[in-house]
Amino acid sequence: MIPMNYDNGPIRRRDRQLDEASARRLLKEAEYGVLCMQALSGGGYGVPLHFVWNGADGIYLHCAPEGYKLECLAAEPRACLVITGKSRILPNAFSTEYESLLLHGEASAVIDEEERHAALHSFLDKYVPESGERGQHFLHHAATRTMVLRFRILSAS
């Protein structure tokens, strides 16, 4: 069970909804998500990012320690994270089969050094598990110039 408000109530196409087990799998395995936030000048702003799920109500994202995304989140931390998995065009049905997860929540910088390093290690484990000592060396040097964000999941569908 996902320890968050997993609610497929607003889904129009009930025949296409992901069950909770599939949503958990997608959170663990999907390659990237698109972080959608309020642009400073109004409207929306979305950015694709790699992510790792903490197994509970948090998603970790990483980025440079400065930039427009961080300015937008500082002004309005509420955001949406769209995670997509497999998709397949069904030409004979004029349709698409796909899996996706829509997460609403709040993003904030991870200040605690222990949590930051644990999150960065989770990125290595997910994306380059064979990196070994080389990965540890890279993390040691990149950690000071890498911002880690925690996206706290408030609801999911």
C-alpha positions in Angstrom: 0.0 0.0 0.0 1.3 3.5 -0.9 1.3 5.5 2.4 -0.4 8.5 0.8 -3.7 9.5 -0.6 -3.9 7.2 -3.6 -7.2 8.0 -5.3 -8.4 7.1 -8.7 -11.7 8.7 -8.2 -11.2 11.5 -10.7 -10.1 9.1 -13.4 -12.6 9.2 -16.3 -11.4 6.0 -18.1 -11.8 3.4 -15.3 -10.7 0.7 -17.7 -7.2 2.4 -17.9 -6.5 3.1 -14.2 -3.4 1.7 -12.5 -4.0 -0.4 -9.4 -1.9 0.5 -6.4 0.6 -2.3 -6.9 1.3 -1.1 -10.4 1.6 2.5 -9.2 4.2 1.4 -6.6 6.1 -0.5 -9.3 6.1 2.6 -11.5 7.4 4.7 -8.6 10.3 2.3 -8.2 11.1 1.6 -11.9 10.2 4.6 -14.0 13.2 6.4 -15.5 12.0 10.0 -15.2 9.2 12.3 -14.3 8.1 15.8 -15.3 8.0 18.3 -12.5 5.3 20.8 -13.2 5.2 24.1 -11.2 3.9 27.6 -11.4 6.0 29.9 -13.6 7.1 33.2 -12.0 5.3 35.1 -14.8 2.2 33.0 -14.5 1.2 29.9 -16.4 3.0 26.6 -16.0 6.6 25.4 -16.2 7.5 21.8 -16.5 10.9 20.1 -16.4 11.8 16.4 -16.9 14.0 15.0 -14.1 15.3 11.7 -12.9 13.9 10.8 -9.5 14.0 8.2 -6.7 11.2 7.2 -4.5 11.9 6.8 -0.7 9.3 4.0 -0.4 7.0 6.3 1.6 5.6 9.7 0.8 8.7 11.3 -0.7 10.4 11.6 -4.1 13.9 12.9 -4.4 15.0 15.0 -7.3 18.4 16.5 -8.0 19.5 19.6 -9.9 22.0 22.4 -9.9 22.0 24.6 -6.8 20.6 27.5 -8.7 18.2 28.2 -11.6 14.7 29.0 -12.6 13.2 25.8 -11.3 14.4 26.6 -7.8 13.1 30.2 -8.1 9.7 29.0 -9.1 9.6 26.5 -6.2 10.7 29.1 -3.7 7.8 31.3 -4.8 5.3 28.4 -4.8 6.3 25.0 -3.4 3.1 23.2 -4.5 3.8 21.2 -7.6 2.8 18.2 -9.6 5.0 15.4 -10.7 3.9 13.3 -13.7 5.6 9.9 -14.0 5.3 7.8 -17.1 6.2 4.2 -17.8 5.6 2.0 -20.8 3.5 3.1 -23.7 2.3 1.3 -26.9 0.4 2.7 -29.9 -2.6 0.6 -30.7 -3.1 1.5 -34.4 -6.1 -0.7 -35.1 -7.9 0.9 -32.1 -6.7 4.4 -32.8 -5.5 4.6 -29.2 -2.5 4.2 -26.9 -1.9 1.9 -24.0 0.2 3.6 -21.4 1.0 3.8 -17.7 1.3 7.1 -15.8 1.0 8.4 -12.3 0.1 11.9 -11.3 1.4 13.1 -8.0 0.5 16.3 -6.2 2.7 17.7 -3.5 5.2 20.2 -2.2 8.9 20.5 -3.1 11.6 21.7 -0.8 15.3 21.6 -0.5 16.8 18.8 1.6 19.0 20.6 4.2 20.0 17.6 6.4 23.4 16.3 5.1 22.7 12.7 6.1 19.4 12.7 4.1 21.0 14.4 1.1 23.8 11.9 0.9 21.3 9.0 1.4 19.2 10.4 -1.5 22.3 10.8 -3.7 23.3 7.2 -3.0 19.8 6.1 -4.0 20.3 7.8 -7.3 23.5 5.8 -7.9 21.7 2.6 -6.8 18.8 3.2 -9.2 20.6 4.6 -12.3 24.2 3.2 -12.2 24.2 0.3 -9.8 27.4 -1.1 -11.2 29.3 2.2 -10.6 30.9 0.9 -7.4 34.0 2.9 -6.2 33.9 5.2 -9.2 30.3 6.2 -8.3 31.3 6.9 -4.7 34.2 9.1 -5.9 31.9 11.0 -8.2 29.3 11.5 -5.4 32.0 12.8 -3.1 32.9 15.5 -5.6 29.5 16.3 -7.0 27.6 16.5 -3.7 28.7 20.0 -2.9 27.4 21.3 -6.2 24.2 19.3 -6.3 20.8 20.4 -4.9 18.6 17.7 -3.6 14.8 18.3 -3.5 12.2 16.3 -1.6 8.8 16.2 -3.3 6.4 15.3 -0.5 3.5 13.4 -2.0 0.1 14.7 -0.8 -2.0 12.7 -3.3 -1.6 10.3 -6.2 -3.7 9.0 -9.0 
